[in-house]
Amino acid sequence: MKKPVIAIDGFSSTGKSSISKIIAEKLGIVHLDTGALYRGITWFALQNCLNEDQTINLEQLFDSFSLIELEFKNDNGELVLFLNHINISKEIRSNEVSDNVSLIAKQKEVRDFLLQSQRNLAEKGGIIMDGRDIGTVVLPNADFKFFLTASIEERTKRRYQELLSLGIEADEKQVKQNLVARDKIDSEREIAPLKRAEDAIVIDNTMLTKKETIESILTHLKN
């Protein structure tokens, strides 16, 4: 029997990736954090494709796709992102990457570059993929679709704590501004905007713990 294909979309800092990872472990399937792929390309651009004023040169980035090899490797049961054989799992969580990832993610060229590789990974089944357009664009035929949301105050608190836990200096007010800006860019972009698939199950986890959110999703998967 083919294992399910599960799509989880939603706003930043709703716990999509960490929740998807735990569900994957419980179901014995693969978890793919698509946001990490976009962060990986953003990190590459910040290292290799800057204009003199330190803004990202998009045309140079598009011309460099052949130089980008992104892959996930299993590190003690956790899928870790490597860029050209170098572990960049911590680098992609930096404030600099967070400030630029929405610009990169809204580029059609970038989305096209990553789209087919994401679909290929899901063909065999047994995968849970999280992002912003998984249920609407990447995997419109997924067996299960969920959309996670939470209040901006709660998401700010979570993101701030995440940064501190990674040893990254952060200002809570700036974190909130970054999330609000990303919400706006991601929801209003022309290419694959962040939106709920019509057949997705919405879970507002403002008042839910991570464990309760996971239990809610698992209940829907069992029905």
C-alpha positions as CSV (number, residue, x, y, z in Angstrom):
1,M,0.0,0.0,0.0
2,K,1.4,3.4,-1.0
3,K,2.1,5.7,1.9
4,P,0.4,9.0,1.9
5,V,1.5,12.3,0.5
6,I,0.8,15.1,3.0
7,A,1.0,18.9,2.3
8,I,1.3,21.4,5.1
9,D,1.1,25.1,4.3
10,G,0.8,28.1,6.5
11,F,2.3,31.3,7.8
12,S,5.9,31.7,9.2
13,S,6.4,30.4,12.7
14,T,3.3,28.3,12.9
15,G,5.5,25.4,13.6
16,K,5.1,23.8,10.1
17,S,8.6,22.3,9.8
18,S,9.0,21.0,13.3
19,I,5.5,19.6,13.4
20,S,5.9,18.0,10.0
21,K,9.1,16.4,11.1
22,I,7.5,14.8,14.2
23,I,4.6,13.5,12.1
24,A,7.0,12.1,9.6
25,E,8.8,10.2,12.4
26,K,5.5,8.9,13.8
27,L,4.3,7.7,10.4
28,G,7.6,6.4,9.1
29,I,7.7,8.8,6.1
30,V,10.1,11.4,4.8
31,H,9.8,15.1,5.8
32,L,10.9,17.8,3.3
33,D,11.1,21.4,4.5
34,T,10.7,23.3,1.3
35,G,11.3,26.6,3.0
36,A,14.9,25.4,3.7
37,L,15.4,25.1,-0.1
38,Y,14.4,28.7,-0.7
39,R,16.6,29.8,2.3
40,G,19.5,27.8,0.7
41,I,19.2,29.7,-2.6
42,T,19.0,32.9,-0.6
43,W,22.2,32.1,1.2
44,F,23.9,31.2,-2.1
45,A,22.8,34.6,-3.5
46,L,24.0,36.5,-0.5
47,Q,27.4,34.9,-0.8
48,N,27.8,35.0,-4.6
49,C,25.4,37.4,-6.3
50,L,25.5,40.8,-4.7
51,N,25.5,44.2,-6.3
52,E,27.9,46.9,-5.1
53,D,25.2,48.3,-2.8
54,Q,24.9,44.8,-1.2
55,T,21.5,44.1,-2.8
56,I,20.9,40.7,-4.5
57,N,21.6,40.7,-8.2
58,L,18.7,38.5,-9.4
59,E,19.9,38.0,-13.0
60,Q,23.2,36.9,-11.8
61,L,21.5,34.4,-9.4
62,F,19.3,33.0,-12.3
63,D,22.4,32.6,-14.4
64,S,24.1,30.6,-11.5
65,F,21.5,27.9,-11.1
66,S,23.8,25.4,-12.7
67,L,26.3,26.0,-9.9
68,I,23.7,25.3,-7.2
69,E,23.4,21.8,-5.8
70,L,21.0,21.5,-2.9
71,E,20.4,18.2,-1.1
72,F,19.2,16.9,2.2
73,K,21.3,14.4,4.0
74,N,20.3,12.3,7.0
75,D,22.2,13.4,10.1
76,N,21.3,11.3,13.1
77,G,17.7,10.9,11.8
78,E,17.4,14.6,10.8
79,L,17.4,15.8,7.3
80,V,20.0,18.5,7.0
81,L,20.4,20.9,4.1
82,F,23.7,20.9,2.2
83,L,24.7,23.5,-0.5
84,N,27.4,22.2,-2.8
85,H,28.3,19.5,-0.2
86,I,28.5,22.0,2.7
87,N,26.2,21.9,5.7
88,I,24.3,25.3,5.8
89,S,21.6,24.3,8.2
90,K,22.5,27.0,10.7
91,E,23.4,29.7,8.2
92,I,20.0,29.6,6.5
93,R,18.3,30.6,9.8
94,S,20.2,33.9,10.1
95,N,18.4,37.2,10.1
96,E,20.1,38.2,6.9
97,V,18.5,35.2,5.1
98,S,15.2,35.8,6.8
99,D,15.2,39.4,5.5
100,N,15.8,38.3,1.9
101,V,14.1,35.0,1.5
102,S,10.7,36.4,0.5
103,L,12.3,38.3,-2.4
104,I,13.9,35.1,-3.6
105,A,10.8,33.0,-3.1
106,K,8.6,35.2,-5.2
107,Q,10.8,34.9,-8.3
108,K,9.2,32.7,-10.9
109,E,12.7,31.5,-12.1
110,V,13.5,30.2,-8.6
111,R,10.2,28.5,-8.1
112,D,10.4,26.8,-11.5
113,F,14.0,25.7,-10.6
114,L,12.8,24.0,-7.4
115,L,9.3,22.8,-8.5
116,Q,10.1,19.7,-10.5
117,S,12.6,18.4,-7.9
118,Q,10.0,18.7,-5.2
119,R,7.4,16.9,-7.3
120,N,9.8,14.1,-8.1
121,L,10.5,13.5,-4.4
122,A,6.7,13.0,-3.8
123,E,6.0,10.7,-6.7
124,K,6.8,7.5,-4.7
125,G,4.5,8.6,-1.8
126,G,5.4,8.5,1.8
127,I,6.3,12.2,2.2
128,I,5.2,15.2,4.2
129,M,6.1,18.5,2.6
130,D,5.7,21.9,4.2
131,G,5.8,25.3,2.7
132,R,3.5,28.0,1.4
133,D,2.2,26.7,-1.9
134,I,2.5,22.9,-1.4
135,G,-1.3,22.1,-1.5
136,T,-2.0,24.7,-4.2
137,V,0.9,24.4,-6.6
138,V,3.6,21.9,-5.8
139,L,1.3,18.9,-4.8
140,P,-2.3,19.8,-5.7
141,N,-3.2,16.1,-5.7
142,A,-1.8,15.4,-2.2
143,D,-3.7,12.8,-0.2
144,F,-4.0,15.2,2.8
145,K,-3.7,19.0,3.0
146,F,-3.4,21.2,6.1
147,F,-3.1,24.9,6.6
148,L,-1.6,26.2,9.8
149,T,-2.2,29.7,11.2
150,A,-1.7,31.6,14.4
151,S,-1.8,35.2,15.7
152,I,1.1,37.5,14.8
153,E,1.8,38.0,18.5
154,E,2.2,34.3,19.1
155,R,4.2,33.7,16.0
156,T,6.6,36.6,16.9
157,K,7.1,35.0,20.4
158,R,7.9,31.6,18.8
159,R,10.3,33.0,16.2
160,Y,12.1,35.1,18.7
161,Q,12.6,32.1,21.0
162,E,13.8,30.0,18.0
163,L,16.5,32.6,17.1
164,L,17.7,32.8,20.7
165,S,17.9,29.0,20.9
166,L,20.1,29.1,17.8
167,G,22.4,31.6,19.4
168,I,21.3,34.3,17.0
169,E,20.9,37.8,18.5
170,A,17.4,39.1,17.9
171,D,15.1,42.1,18.7
172,E,11.5,41.1,19.3
173,K,10.1,44.2,17.6
174,Q,12.2,43.6,14.6
175,V,11.2,39.9,14.5
176,K,7.5,41.0,14.4
177,Q,8.2,43.6,11.6
178,N,10.0,40.9,9.6
179,L,7.1,38.4,10.0
180,V,4.5,41.1,9.0
181,A,6.5,42.0,5.9
182,R,7.0,38.4,4.9
183,D,3.2,37.7,5.3
184,K,2.5,40.6,3.0
185,I,5.0,39.6,0.4
186,D,4.2,35.9,0.5
187,S,0.4,36.5,0.3
188,E,0.5,39.2,-2.4
189,R,3.1,37.8,-4.8
190,E,1.9,37.0,-8.3
191,I,3.7,33.6,-8.5
192,A,2.3,30.9,-6.2
193,P,1.1,33.1,-3.3
194,L,0.6,31.9,0.2
195,K,-3.0,30.8,0.4
196,R,-5.1,28.0,1.7
197,A,-6.1,25.2,-0.8
198,E,-9.9,24.9,-1.0
199,D,-9.7,21.3,0.3
200,A,-7.2,22.0,3.1
201,I,-8.0,21.5,6.8
202,V,-7.3,24.8,8.7
203,I,-5.7,24.5,12.1
204,D,-5.3,27.7,14.2
205,N,-2.7,26.8,16.8
206,T,-2.5,30.2,18.5
207,M,-3.8,28.5,21.7
208,L,-2.5,25.0,21.0
209,T,0.8,23.5,22.1
210,K,2.9,21.8,19.5
211,K,1.8,18.4,20.9
212,E,-1.9,19.4,20.6
213,T,-1.4,20.6,17.0
214,I,0.3,17.3,16.1
215,E,-2.5,15.3,17.7
216,S,-5.1,17.3,15.8
217,I,-3.4,16.5,12.5
218,L,-2.9,12.8,13.3
219,T,-6.6,12.6,14.2
220,H,-7.5,13.9,10.7
221,L,-5.0,11.4,9.1
222,K,-6.6,8.5,10.9
223,N,-10.2,9.4,9.8
